[in-house]
Amino acid sequence: QVQLTEFGGGLVQAGDSLRLSCKASGRTNTITVMGWHRQAPGKERESVGSINLMGDTTYYASAVNGRVAISTNNAKNTLYLELNNLKPEDAAVYYCAAGDSPTRYTYWGQGTQVAVSS
């Protein structure tokens, strides 16, 4: 089992930057991909992006591409999300996810709320 705990979030002003982190613990040697999803009220959960832990290849969703960076620490057990130039539509609960496929994550964090004030 892998446990994921997100940190960060809260109220951010539009135009500012956001940094979230996600600490993975447990059998982290079993995961090869980590990513961020988000879910806004009344909307489906959507991918923000992911990173392949084997080669650091990243994927970003079109809605945030150009404003986002996903990275990990050297130990590959902490995932980061940096989102710049926040917009009101970025307000959502952000979830950290991990597994062996970016389209079918095995593990999910509890989520952290991000609100954007305009």
Jmol script that loads the backbone (N, CA, C; Angstrom):
load data "model"
ATOM      1  N   GLN A   1       0.831  -1.199   0.000  1.00  0.00           N
ATOM      2  CA  GLN A   1       0.000   0.000   0.000  1.00  0.00           C
ATOM      3  C   GLN A   1       0.867   1.251   0.000  1.00  0.00           C
ATOM      4  N   VAL A   2       0.334   2.285  -0.590  1.00  0.00           N
ATOM      5  CA  VAL A   2       0.991   3.578  -0.625  1.00  0.00           C
ATOM      6  C   VAL A   2       0.024   4.608  -0.065  1.00  0.00           C
ATOM      7  N   GLN A   3       0.515   5.444   0.808  1.00  0.00           N
ATOM      8  CA  GLN A   3      -0.295   6.520   1.356  1.00  0.00           C
ATOM      9  C   GLN A   3       0.190   7.845   0.771  1.00  0.00           C
ATOM     10  N   LEU A   4      -0.772   8.685   0.421  1.00  0.00           N
ATOM     11  CA  LEU A   4      -0.467   9.980  -0.181  1.00  0.00           C
ATOM     12  C   LEU A   4      -1.086  11.078   0.668  1.00  0.00           C
ATOM     13  N   THR A   5      -0.297  12.078   0.999  1.00  0.00           N
ATOM     14  CA  THR A   5      -0.781  13.193   1.801  1.00  0.00           C
ATOM     15  C   THR A   5      -0.411  14.491   1.116  1.00  0.00           C
ATOM     16  N   GLU A   6      -1.438  15.277   0.797  1.00  0.00           N
ATOM     17  CA  GLU A   6      -1.198  16.556   0.135  1.00  0.00           C
ATOM     18  C   GLU A   6      -0.989  17.666   1.154  1.00  0.00           C
ATOM     19  N   PHE A   7      -0.200  18.658   0.758  1.00  0.00           N
ATOM     20  CA  PHE A   7       0.048  19.847   1.567  1.00  0.00           C
ATOM     21  C   PHE A   7      -0.080  21.072   0.675  1.00  0.00           C
ATOM     22  N   GLY A   8      -0.460  22.152   1.277  1.00  0.00           N
ATOM     23  CA  GLY A   8      -0.624  23.393   0.537  1.00  0.00           C
ATOM     24  C   GLY A   8      -2.091  23.670   0.316  1.00  0.00           C
ATOM     25  N   GLY A   9      -2.383  24.468  -0.643  1.00  0.00           N
ATOM     26  CA  GLY A   9      -3.767  24.824  -0.893  1.00  0.00           C
ATOM     27  C   GLY A   9      -4.179  26.023  -0.068  1.00  0.00           C
ATOM     28  N   GLY A  10      -5.456  26.294  -0.088  1.00  0.00           N
ATOM     29  CA  GLY A  10      -5.978  27.449   0.628  1.00  0.00           C
ATOM     30  C   GLY A  10      -6.487  28.497  -0.344  1.00  0.00           C
ATOM     31  N   LEU A  11      -6.508  29.734   0.105  1.00  0.00           N
ATOM     32  CA  LEU A  11      -7.018  30.834  -0.704  1.00  0.00           C
ATOM     33  C   LEU A  11      -5.861  31.540  -1.397  1.00  0.00           C
ATOM     34  N   VAL A  12      -5.985  31.671  -2.704  1.00  0.00           N
ATOM     35  CA  VAL A  12      -4.957  32.311  -3.519  1.00  0.00           C
ATOM     36  C   VAL A  12      -5.622  33.387  -4.369  1.00  0.00           C
ATOM     37  N   GLN A  13      -4.928  34.455  -4.583  1.00  0.00           N
ATOM     38  CA  GLN A  13      -5.469  35.521  -5.432  1.00  0.00           C
ATOM     39  C   GLN A  13      -5.248  35.194  -6.905  1.00  0.00           C
ATOM     40  N   ALA A  14      -6.184  35.590  -7.705  1.00  0.00           N
ATOM     41  CA  ALA A  14      -6.041  35.408  -9.153  1.00  0.00           C
ATOM     42  C   ALA A  14      -4.764  36.120  -9.605  1.00  0.00           C
ATOM     43  N   GLY A  15      -4.037  35.425 -10.460  1.00  0.00           N
ATOM     44  CA  GLY A  15      -2.778  35.965 -10.944  1.00  0.00           C
ATOM     45  C   GLY A  15      -1.571  35.510 -10.153  1.00  0.00           C
ATOM     46  N   ASP A  16      -1.805  35.036  -8.933  1.00  0.00           N
ATOM     47  CA  ASP A  16      -0.708  34.545  -8.104  1.00  0.00           C
ATOM     48  C   ASP A  16      -0.357  33.113  -8.476  1.00  0.00           C
ATOM     49  N   SER A  17       0.646  32.592  -7.782  1.00  0.00           N
ATOM     50  CA  SER A  17       1.103  31.223  -8.028  1.00  0.00           C
ATOM     51  C   SER A  17       0.720  30.320  -6.868  1.00  0.00           C
ATOM     52  N   LEU A  18       0.618  29.033  -7.179  1.00  0.00           N
ATOM     53  CA  LEU A  18       0.247  28.029  -6.192  1.00  0.00           C
ATOM     54  C   LEU A  18       1.282  26.928  -6.196  1.00  0.00           C
ATOM     55  N   ARG A  19       1.632  26.456  -5.006  1.00  0.00           N
ATOM     56  CA  ARG A  19       2.529  25.316  -4.918  1.00  0.00           C
ATOM     57  C   ARG A  19       1.925  24.299  -3.962  1.00  0.00           C
ATOM     58  N   LEU A  20       1.700  23.115  -4.467  1.00  0.00           N
ATOM     59  CA  LEU A  20       1.210  22.009  -3.662  1.00  0.00           C
ATOM     60  C   LEU A  20       2.282  20.934  -3.596  1.00  0.00           C
ATOM     61  N   SER A  21       2.267  20.188  -2.528  1.00  0.00           N
ATOM     62  CA  SER A  21       3.169  19.050  -2.425  1.00  0.00           C
ATOM     63  C   SER A  21       2.377  17.828  -1.964  1.00  0.00           C
ATOM     64  N   CYS A  22       2.922  16.674  -2.258  1.00  0.00           N
ATOM     65  CA  CYS A  22       2.279  15.414  -1.907  1.00  0.00           C
ATOM     66  C   CYS A  22       3.353  14.442  -1.451  1.00  0.00           C
ATOM     67  N   LYS A  23       3.235  14.013  -0.212  1.00  0.00           N
ATOM     68  CA  LYS A  23       4.209  13.087   0.353  1.00  0.00           C
ATOM     69  C   LYS A  23       3.691  11.661   0.213  1.00  0.00           C
ATOM     70  N   ALA A  24       4.493  10.806  -0.402  1.00  0.00           N
ATOM     71  CA  ALA A  24       4.139   9.396  -0.546  1.00  0.00           C
ATOM     72  C   ALA A  24       4.892   8.573   0.491  1.00  0.00           C
ATOM     73  N   SER A  25       4.199   7.645   1.111  1.00  0.00           N
ATOM     74  CA  SER A  25       4.826   6.758   2.078  1.00  0.00           C
ATOM     75  C   SER A  25       4.310   5.341   1.869  1.00  0.00           C
ATOM     76  N   GLY A  26       4.998   4.391   2.465  1.00  0.00           N
ATOM     77  CA  GLY A  26       4.633   2.989   2.289  1.00  0.00           C
ATOM     78  C   GLY A  26       5.472   2.361   1.195  1.00  0.00           C
ATOM     79  N   ARG A  27       4.861   1.542   0.381  1.00  0.00           N
ATOM     80  CA  ARG A  27       5.568   0.803  -0.662  1.00  0.00           C
ATOM     81  C   ARG A  27       5.735   1.662  -1.916  1.00  0.00           C
ATOM     82  N   THR A  28       6.492   2.724  -1.761  1.00  0.00           N
ATOM     83  CA  THR A  28       6.661   3.664  -2.866  1.00  0.00           C
ATOM     84  C   THR A  28       7.469   3.068  -4.022  1.00  0.00           C
ATOM     85  N   ASN A  29       8.176   1.971  -3.772  1.00  0.00           N
ATOM     86  CA  ASN A  29       8.923   1.344  -4.859  1.00  0.00           C
ATOM     87  C   ASN A  29       8.008   0.649  -5.859  1.00  0.00           C
ATOM     88  N   THR A  30       6.714   0.582  -5.552  1.00  0.00           N
ATOM     89  CA  THR A  30       5.772  -0.067  -6.469  1.00  0.00           C
ATOM     90  C   THR A  30       5.129   0.911  -7.443  1.00  0.00           C
ATOM     91  N   ILE A  31       5.358   2.193  -7.284  1.00  0.00           N
ATOM     92  CA  ILE A  31       4.716   3.172  -8.145  1.00  0.00           C
ATOM     93  C   ILE A  31       5.715   3.723  -9.160  1.00  0.00           C
ATOM     94  N   THR A  32       5.225   3.967 -10.368  1.00  0.00           N
ATOM     95  CA  THR A  32       6.082   4.488 -11.425  1.00  0.00           C
ATOM     96  C   THR A  32       5.562   5.797 -12.003  1.00  0.00           C
ATOM     97  N   VAL A  33       4.345   6.148 -11.656  1.00  0.00           N
ATOM     98  CA  VAL A  33       3.753   7.386 -12.158  1.00  0.00           C
ATOM     99  C   VAL A  33       3.043   8.085 -11.003  1.00  0.00           C
ATOM    100  N   MET A  34       3.195   9.393 -10.946  1.00  0.00           N
ATOM    101  CA  MET A  34       2.446  10.205  -9.990  1.00  0.00           C
ATOM    102  C   MET A  34       1.838  11.383 -10.733  1.00  0.00           C
ATOM    103  N   GLY A  35       0.748  11.859 -10.234  1.00  0.00           N
ATOM    104  CA  GLY A  35       0.101  12.955 -10.929  1.00  0.00           C
ATOM    105  C   GLY A  35      -0.844  13.740 -10.037  1.00  0.00           C
ATOM    106  N   TRP A  36      -1.382  14.778 -10.607  1.00  0.00           N
ATOM    107  CA  TRP A  36      -2.359  15.637  -9.939  1.00  0.00           C
ATOM    108  C   TRP A  36      -3.651  15.642 -10.748  1.00  0.00           C
ATOM    109  N   HIS A  37      -4.736  15.535 -10.047  1.00  0.00           N
ATOM    110  CA  HIS A  37      -6.063  15.722 -10.609  1.00  0.00           C
ATOM    111  C   HIS A  37      -6.733  16.839  -9.825  1.00  0.00           C
ATOM    112  N   ARG A  38      -7.820  17.337 -10.347  1.00  0.00           N
ATOM    113  CA  ARG A  38      -8.599  18.336  -9.616  1.00  0.00           C
ATOM    114  C   ARG A  38     -10.066  18.161  -9.944  1.00  0.00           C
ATOM    115  N   GLN A  39     -10.889  18.590  -9.000  1.00  0.00           N
ATOM    116  CA  GLN A  39     -12.336  18.516  -9.194  1.00  0.00           C
ATOM    117  C   GLN A  39     -12.982  19.785  -8.666  1.00  0.00           C
ATOM    118  N   ALA A  40     -13.596  20.510  -9.564  1.00  0.00           N
ATOM    119  CA  ALA A  40     -14.322  21.716  -9.193  1.00  0.00           C
ATOM    120  C   ALA A  40     -15.762  21.344  -8.861  1.00  0.00           C
ATOM    121  N   PRO A  41     -16.451  22.167  -8.088  1.00  0.00           N
ATOM    122  CA  PRO A  41     -17.842  21.869  -7.727  1.00  0.00           C
ATOM    123  C   PRO A  41     -18.708  21.665  -8.963  1.00  0.00           C
ATOM    124  N   GLY A  42     -19.436  20.567  -8.976  1.00  0.00           N
ATOM    125  CA  GLY A  42     -20.343  20.288 -10.075  1.00  0.00           C
ATOM    126  C   GLY A  42     -19.682  19.768 -11.331  1.00  0.00           C
ATOM    127  N   LYS A  43     -18.388  19.555 -11.273  1.00  0.00           N
ATOM    128  CA  LYS A  43     -17.670  19.074 -12.449  1.00  0.00           C
ATOM    129  C   LYS A  43     -16.995  17.739 -12.157  1.00  0.00           C
ATOM    130  N   GLU A  44     -16.637  17.045 -13.220  1.00  0.00           N
ATOM    131  CA  GLU A  44     -15.937  15.786 -13.070  1.00  0.00           C
ATOM    132  C   GLU A  44     -14.470  16.028 -12.716  1.00  0.00           C
ATOM    133  N   ARG A  45     -13.883  15.025 -12.084  1.00  0.00           N
ATOM    134  CA  ARG A  45     -12.468  15.105 -11.783  1.00  0.00           C
ATOM    135  C   ARG A  45     -11.683  15.099 -13.095  1.00  0.00           C
ATOM    136  N   GLU A  46     -10.691  15.950 -13.193  1.00  0.00           N
ATOM    137  CA  GLU A  46      -9.900  16.031 -14.407  1.00  0.00           C
ATOM    138  C   GLU A  46      -8.416  15.998 -14.072  1.00  0.00           C
ATOM    139  N   SER A  47      -7.668  15.510 -15.033  1.00  0.00           N
ATOM    140  CA  SER A  47      -6.224  15.449 -14.858  1.00  0.00           C
ATOM    141  C   SER A  47      -5.607  16.833 -15.021  1.00  0.00           C
ATOM    142  N   VAL A  48      -4.651  17.133 -14.164  1.00  0.00           N
ATOM    143  CA  VAL A  48      -3.852  18.346 -14.299  1.00  0.00           C
ATOM    144  C   VAL A  48      -2.538  18.000 -14.997  1.00  0.00           C
ATOM    145  N   GLY A  49      -1.993  16.864 -14.635  1.00  0.00           N
ATOM    146  CA  GLY A  49      -0.749  16.414 -15.244  1.00  0.00           C
ATOM    147  C   GLY A  49      -0.150  15.276 -14.474  1.00  0.00           C
ATOM    148  N   SER A  50       0.932  14.753 -15.005  1.00  0.00           N
ATOM    149  CA  SER A  50       1.584  13.610 -14.377  1.00  0.00           C
ATOM    150  C   SER A  50       3.073  13.615 -14.684  1.00  0.00           C
ATOM    151  N   ILE A  51       3.785  12.774 -13.940  1.00  0.00           N
ATOM    152  CA  ILE A  51       5.210  12.620 -14.156  1.00  0.00           C
ATOM    153  C   ILE A  51       5.571  11.151 -14.041  1.00  0.00           C
ATOM    154  N   ASN A  52       6.368  10.684 -14.989  1.00  0.00           N
ATOM    155  CA  ASN A  52       6.861   9.318 -14.937  1.00  0.00           C
ATOM    156  C   ASN A  52       8.096   9.288 -14.052  1.00  0.00           C
ATOM    157  N   LEU A  53       8.055   8.531 -13.007  1.00  0.00           N
ATOM    158  CA  LEU A  53       9.133   8.529 -12.028  1.00  0.00           C
ATOM    159  C   LEU A  53      10.402   7.868 -12.550  1.00  0.00           C
ATOM    160  N   MET A  54      10.277   7.100 -13.632  1.00  0.00           N
ATOM    161  CA  MET A  54      11.447   6.410 -14.178  1.00  0.00           C
ATOM    162  C   MET A  54      12.301   7.334 -15.018  1.00  0.00           C
ATOM    163  N   GLY A  55      11.666   8.282 -15.715  1.00  0.00           N
ATOM    164  CA  GLY A  55      12.438   9.145 -16.588  1.00  0.00           C
ATOM    165  C   GLY A  55      12.101  10.614 -16.477  1.00  0.00           C
ATOM    166  N   ASP A  56      11.235  10.946 -15.506  1.00  0.00           N
ATOM    167  CA  ASP A  56      10.833  12.338 -15.279  1.00  0.00           C
ATOM    168  C   ASP A  56      10.098  12.957 -16.463  1.00  0.00           C
ATOM    169  N   THR A  57       9.539  12.137 -17.316  1.00  0.00           N
ATOM    170  CA  THR A  57       8.720  12.668 -18.406  1.00  0.00           C
ATOM    171  C   THR A  57       7.420  13.199 -17.831  1.00  0.00           C
ATOM    172  N   THR A  58       7.042  14.386 -18.264  1.00  0.00           N
ATOM    173  CA  THR A  58       5.829  14.994 -17.746  1.00  0.00           C
ATOM    174  C   THR A  58       4.766  15.126 -18.832  1.00  0.00           C
ATOM    175  N   TYR A  59       3.528  15.137 -18.359  1.00  0.00           N
ATOM    176  CA  TYR A  59       2.370  15.395 -19.221  1.00  0.00           C
ATOM    177  C   TYR A  59       1.538  16.454 -18.525  1.00  0.00           C
ATOM    178  N   TYR A  60       1.048  17.416 -19.301  1.00  0.00           N
ATOM    179  CA  TYR A  60       0.210  18.460 -18.731  1.00  0.00           C
ATOM    180  C   TYR A  60      -1.081  18.593 -19.514  1.00  0.00           C
ATOM    181  N   ALA A  61      -2.166  18.804 -18.813  1.00  0.00           N
ATOM    182  CA  ALA A  61      -3.444  19.010 -19.465  1.00  0.00           C
ATOM    183  C   ALA A  61      -3.454  20.353 -20.188  1.00  0.00           C
ATOM    184  N   SER A  62      -4.216  20.410 -21.241  1.00  0.00           N
ATOM    185  CA  SER A  62      -4.237  21.616 -22.063  1.00  0.00           C
ATOM    186  C   SER A  62      -4.746  22.826 -21.283  1.00  0.00           C
ATOM    187  N   ALA A  63      -5.628  22.586 -20.307  1.00  0.00           N
ATOM    188  CA  ALA A  63      -6.212  23.695 -19.545  1.00  0.00           C
ATOM    189  C   ALA A  63      -5.171  24.443 -18.713  1.00  0.00           C
ATOM    190  N   VAL A  64      -4.066  23.794 -18.415  1.00  0.00           N
ATOM    191  CA  VAL A  64      -3.049  24.421 -17.560  1.00  0.00           C
ATOM    192  C   VAL A  64      -1.688  24.486 -18.236  1.00  0.00           C
ATOM    193  N   ASN A  65      -1.574  23.910 -19.411  1.00  0.00           N
ATOM    194  CA  ASN A  65      -0.275  23.870 -20.089  1.00  0.00           C
ATOM    195  C   ASN A  65       0.260  25.283 -20.284  1.00  0.00           C
ATOM    196  N   GLY A  66       1.546  25.438 -19.955  1.00  0.00           N
ATOM    197  CA  GLY A  66       2.160  26.759 -20.037  1.00  0.00           C
ATOM    198  C   GLY A  66       2.150  27.495 -18.714  1.00  0.00           C
ATOM    199  N   ARG A  67       1.327  27.028 -17.790  1.00  0.00           N
ATOM    200  CA  ARG A  67       1.243  27.651 -16.464  1.00  0.00           C
ATOM    201  C   ARG A  67       1.637  26.690 -15.352  1.00  0.00           C
ATOM    202  N   VAL A  68       1.940  25.451 -15.707  1.00  0.00           N
ATOM    203  CA  VAL A  68       2.092  24.412 -14.697  1.00  0.00           C
ATOM    204  C   VAL A  68       3.448  23.729 -14.794  1.00  0.00           C
ATOM    205  N   ALA A  69       3.914  23.253 -13.652  1.00  0.00           N
ATOM    206  CA  ALA A  69       5.109  22.415 -13.611  1.00  0.00           C
ATOM    207  C   ALA A  69       4.913  21.354 -12.534  1.00  0.00           C
ATOM    208  N   ILE A  70       5.137  20.113 -12.898  1.00  0.00           N
ATOM    209  CA  ILE A  70       5.058  18.996 -11.952  1.00  0.00           C
ATOM    210  C   ILE A  70       6.453  18.397 -11.819  1.00  0.00           C
ATOM    211  N   SER A  71       6.852  18.161 -10.603  1.00  0.00           N
ATOM    212  CA  SER A  71       8.196  17.637 -10.361  1.00  0.00           C
ATOM    213  C   SER A  71       8.183  16.772  -9.117  1.00  0.00           C
ATOM    214  N   THR A  72       9.298  16.101  -8.883  1.00  0.00           N
ATOM    215  CA  THR A  72       9.456  15.305  -7.673  1.00  0.00           C
ATOM    216  C   THR A  72      10.790  15.652  -7.019  1.00  0.00           C
ATOM    217  N   ASN A  73      10.961  15.199  -5.794  1.00  0.00           N
ATOM    218  CA  ASN A  73      12.255  15.333  -5.153  1.00  0.00           C
ATOM    219  C   ASN A  73      13.165  14.193  -5.612  1.00  0.00           C
ATOM    220  N   ASN A  74      14.414  14.241  -5.222  1.00  0.00           N
ATOM    221  CA  ASN A  74      15.360  13.222  -5.680  1.00  0.00           C
ATOM    222  C   ASN A  74      14.974  11.827  -5.214  1.00  0.00           C
ATOM    223  N   ALA A  75      14.368  11.721  -4.063  1.00  0.00           N
ATOM    224  CA  ALA A  75      13.967  10.418  -3.546  1.00  0.00           C
ATOM    225  C   ALA A  75      12.713   9.877  -4.211  1.00  0.00           C
ATOM    226  N   LYS A  76      12.092  10.677  -5.046  1.00  0.00           N
ATOM    227  CA  LYS A  76      10.868  10.274  -5.772  1.00  0.00           C
ATOM    228  C   LYS A  76       9.729   9.930  -4.821  1.00  0.00           C
ATOM    229  N   ASN A  77       9.718  10.539  -3.636  1.00  0.00           N
ATOM    230  CA  ASN A  77       8.607  10.263  -2.727  1.00  0.00           C
ATOM    231  C   ASN A  77       7.810  11.505  -2.365  1.00  0.00           C
ATOM    232  N   THR A  78       8.134  12.606  -3.003  1.00  0.00           N
ATOM    233  CA  THR A  78       7.359  13.825  -2.824  1.00  0.00           C
ATOM    234  C   THR A  78       7.087  14.425  -4.196  1.00  0.00           C
ATOM    235  N   LEU A  79       5.842  14.686  -4.428  1.00  0.00           N
ATOM    236  CA  LEU A  79       5.395  15.246  -5.706  1.00  0.00           C
ATOM    237  C   LEU A  79       5.034  16.704  -5.500  1.00  0.00           C
ATOM    238  N   TYR A  80       5.397  17.529  -6.469  1.00  0.00           N
ATOM    239  CA  TYR A  80       5.102  18.948  -6.384  1.00  0.00           C
ATOM    240  C   TYR A  80       4.247  19.387  -7.569  1.00  0.00           C
ATOM    241  N   LEU A  81       3.441  20.388  -7.310  1.00  0.00           N
ATOM    242  CA  LEU A  81       2.676  21.044  -8.364  1.00  0.00           C
ATOM    243  C   LEU A  81       2.869  22.535  -8.213  1.00  0.00           C
ATOM    244  N   GLU A  82       3.325  23.170  -9.268  1.00  0.00           N
ATOM    245  CA  GLU A  82       3.391  24.621  -9.305  1.00  0.00           C
ATOM    246  C   GLU A  82       2.464  25.096 -10.420  1.00  0.00           C
ATOM    247  N   LEU A  83       1.528  25.931 -10.072  1.00  0.00           N
ATOM    248  CA  LEU A  83       0.572  26.475 -11.024  1.00  0.00           C
ATOM    249  C   LEU A  83       0.650  27.988 -10.947  1.00  0.00           C
ATOM    250  N   ASN A  84       0.957  28.605 -12.060  1.00  0.00           N
ATOM    251  CA  ASN A  84       1.150  30.051 -12.104  1.00  0.00           C
ATOM    252  C   ASN A  84      -0.050  30.765 -12.712  1.00  0.00           C
ATOM    253  N   ASN A  85      -0.104  32.061 -12.459  1.00  0.00           N
ATOM    254  CA  ASN A  85      -1.158  32.898 -13.035  1.00  0.00           C
ATOM    255  C   ASN A  85      -2.533  32.277 -12.818  1.00  0.00           C
ATOM    256  N   LEU A  86      -2.846  32.035 -11.559  1.00  0.00           N
ATOM    257  CA  LEU A  86      -4.098  31.355 -11.246  1.00  0.00           C
ATOM    258  C   LEU A  86      -5.303  32.123 -11.746  1.00  0.00           C
ATOM    259  N   LYS A  87      -6.283  31.347 -12.193  1.00  0.00           N
ATOM    260  CA  LYS A  87      -7.536  31.892 -12.676  1.00  0.00           C
ATOM    261  C   LYS A  87      -8.669  31.376 -11.797  1.00  0.00           C
ATOM    262  N   PRO A  88      -9.800  32.055 -11.798  1.00  0.00           N
ATOM    263  CA  PRO A  88     -10.934  31.567 -10.992  1.00  0.00           C
ATOM    264  C   PRO A  88     -11.300  30.123 -11.317  1.00  0.00           C
ATOM    265  N   GLU A  89     -11.149  29.735 -12.568  1.00  0.00           N
ATOM    266  CA  GLU A  89     -11.510  28.359 -12.953  1.00  0.00           C
ATOM    267  C   GLU A  89     -10.521  27.319 -12.451  1.00  0.00           C
ATOM    268  N   ASP A  90      -9.423  27.745 -11.839  1.00  0.00           N
ATOM    269  CA  ASP A  90      -8.489  26.809 -11.223  1.00  0.00           C
ATOM    270  C   ASP A  90      -8.939  26.387  -9.831  1.00  0.00           C
ATOM    271  N   ALA A  91      -9.947  27.034  -9.287  1.00  0.00           N
ATOM    272  CA  ALA A  91     -10.449  26.676  -7.965  1.00  0.00           C
ATOM    273  C   ALA A  91     -11.031  25.267  -7.998  1.00  0.00           C
ATOM    274  N   ALA A  92     -10.555  24.432  -7.097  1.00  0.00           N
ATOM    275  CA  ALA A  92     -10.984  23.030  -7.091  1.00  0.00           C
ATOM    276  C   ALA A  92     -10.349  22.332  -5.902  1.00  0.00           C
ATOM    277  N   VAL A  93     -10.756  21.101  -5.694  1.00  0.00           N
ATOM    278  CA  VAL A  93     -10.028  20.229  -4.785  1.00  0.00           C
ATOM    279  C   VAL A  93      -8.966  19.517  -5.622  1.00  0.00           C
ATOM    280  N   TYR A  94      -7.743  19.623  -5.202  1.00  0.00           N
ATOM    281  CA  TYR A  94      -6.626  19.026  -5.932  1.00  0.00           C
ATOM    282  C   TYR A  94      -6.217  17.724  -5.241  1.00  0.00           C
ATOM    283  N   TYR A  95      -6.113  16.684  -6.054  1.00  0.00           N
ATOM    284  CA  TYR A  95      -5.784  15.357  -5.552  1.00  0.00           C
ATOM    285  C   TYR A  95      -4.447  14.885  -6.115  1.00  0.00           C
ATOM    286  N   CYS A  96      -3.678  14.295  -5.262  1.00  0.00           N
ATOM    287  CA  CYS A  96      -2.455  13.619  -5.663  1.00  0.00           C
ATOM    288  C   CYS A  96      -2.802  12.156  -5.948  1.00  0.00           C
ATOM    289  N   ALA A  97      -2.170  11.585  -6.959  1.00  0.00           N
ATOM    290  CA  ALA A  97      -2.442  10.201  -7.315  1.00  0.00           C
ATOM    291  C   ALA A  97      -1.150   9.492  -7.687  1.00  0.00           C
ATOM    292  N   ALA A  98      -1.141   8.180  -7.531  1.00  0.00           N
ATOM    293  CA  ALA A  98       0.056   7.399  -7.842  1.00  0.00           C
ATOM    294  C   ALA A  98      -0.325   5.999  -8.267  1.00  0.00           C
ATOM    295  N   GLY A  99       0.548   5.389  -9.039  1.00  0.00           N
ATOM    296  CA  GLY A  99       0.311   4.019  -9.482  1.00  0.00           C
ATOM    297  C   GLY A  99       1.302   3.633 -10.555  1.00  0.00           C
ATOM    298  N   ASP A 100       0.867   2.739 -11.442  1.00  0.00           N
ATOM    299  CA  ASP A 100       1.731   2.335 -12.548  1.00  0.00           C
ATOM    300  C   ASP A 100       1.157   2.741 -13.897  1.00  0.00           C
ATOM    301  N   SER A 101       0.109   3.531 -13.877  1.00  0.00           N
ATOM    302  CA  SER A 101      -0.475   4.030 -15.116  1.00  0.00           C
ATOM    303  C   SER A 101      -1.108   5.383 -14.870  1.00  0.00           C
ATOM    304  N   PRO A 102      -0.857   6.362 -15.729  1.00  0.00           N
ATOM    305  CA  PRO A 102      -1.462   7.694 -15.541  1.00  0.00           C
ATOM    306  C   PRO A 102      -2.953   7.729 -15.868  1.00  0.00           C
ATOM    307  N   THR A 103      -3.458   6.654 -16.430  1.00  0.00           N
ATOM    308  CA  THR A 103      -4.886   6.623 -16.752  1.00  0.00           C
ATOM    309  C   THR A 103      -5.670   5.747 -15.783  1.00  0.00           C
ATOM    310  N   ARG A 104      -4.965   5.096 -14.878  1.00  0.00           N
ATOM    311  CA  ARG A 104      -5.633   4.229 -13.923  1.00  0.00           C
ATOM    312  C   ARG A 104      -4.806   4.193 -12.635  1.00  0.00           C
ATOM    313  N   TYR A 105      -4.868   5.284 -11.884  1.00  0.00           N
ATOM    314  CA  TYR A 105      -4.096   5.370 -10.655  1.00  0.00           C
ATOM    315  C   TYR A 105      -4.651   4.412  -9.604  1.00  0.00           C
ATOM    316  N   THR A 106      -3.740   3.877  -8.842  1.00  0.00           N
ATOM    317  CA  THR A 106      -4.111   2.951  -7.783  1.00  0.00           C
ATOM    318  C   THR A 106      -4.355   3.655  -6.465  1.00  0.00           C
ATOM    319  N   TYR A 107      -3.594   4.688  -6.209  1.00  0.00           N
ATOM    320  CA  TYR A 107      -3.639   5.355  -4.918  1.00  0.00           C
ATOM    321  C   TYR A 107      -4.011   6.829  -5.091  1.00  0.00           C
ATOM    322  N   TRP A 108      -4.788   7.320  -4.124  1.00  0.00           N
ATOM    323  CA  TRP A 108      -5.233   8.716  -4.154  1.00  0.00           C
ATOM    324  C   TRP A 108      -5.050   9.345  -2.789  1.00  0.00           C
ATOM    325  N   GLY A 109      -4.713  10.634  -2.794  1.00  0.00           N
ATOM    326  CA  GLY A 109      -4.692  11.383  -1.557  1.00  0.00           C
ATOM    327  C   GLY A 109      -6.088  11.843  -1.186  1.00  0.00           C
ATOM    328  N   GLN A 110      -6.179  12.504  -0.046  1.00  0.00           N
ATOM    329  CA  GLN A 110      -7.492  12.939   0.441  1.00  0.00           C
ATOM    330  C   GLN A 110      -7.954  14.228  -0.214  1.00  0.00           C
ATOM    331  N   GLY A 111      -7.051  14.913  -0.887  1.00  0.00           N
ATOM    332  CA  GLY A 111      -7.394  16.143  -1.570  1.00  0.00           C
ATOM    333  C   GLY A 111      -7.120  17.375  -0.721  1.00  0.00           C
ATOM    334  N   THR A 112      -6.825  18.470  -1.393  1.00  0.00           N
ATOM    335  CA  THR A 112      -6.624  19.741  -0.714  1.00  0.00           C
ATOM    336  C   THR A 112      -7.349  20.819  -1.504  1.00  0.00           C
ATOM    337  N   GLN A 113      -8.072  21.656  -0.789  1.00  0.00           N
ATOM    338  CA  GLN A 113      -8.915  22.666  -1.413  1.00  0.00           C
ATOM    339  C   GLN A 113      -8.096  23.882  -1.828  1.00  0.00           C
ATOM    340  N   VAL A 114      -8.349  24.332  -3.037  1.00  0.00           N
ATOM    341  CA  VAL A 114      -7.751  25.570  -3.532  1.00  0.00           C
ATOM    342  C   VAL A 114      -8.879  26.500  -3.951  1.00  0.00           C
ATOM    343  N   ALA A 115      -8.904  27.677  -3.375  1.00  0.00           N
ATOM    344  CA  ALA A 115      -9.879  28.697  -3.739  1.00  0.00           C
ATOM    345  C   ALA A 115      -9.131  29.861  -4.369  1.00  0.00           C
ATOM    346  N   VAL A 116      -9.739  30.493  -5.349  1.00  0.00           N
ATOM    347  CA  VAL A 116      -9.098  31.598  -6.059  1.00  0.00           C
ATOM    348  C   VAL A 116      -9.996  32.823  -5.954  1.00  0.00           C
ATOM    349  N   SER A 117      -9.457  33.875  -5.413  1.00  0.00           N
ATOM    350  CA  SER A 117     -10.217  35.119  -5.289  1.00  0.00           C
ATOM    351  C   SER A 117      -9.850  36.051  -6.432  1.00  0.00           C
ATOM    352  N   SER A 118     -10.868  36.674  -6.980  1.00  0.00           N
ATOM    353  CA  SER A 118     -10.634  37.560  -8.131  1.00  0.00           C
ATOM    354  C   SER A 118     -10.644  39.014  -7.708  1.00  0.00           C
TER     355      SER A 118
END
end "model"
wireframe off; spacefill off
backbone 0.3
color backbone group
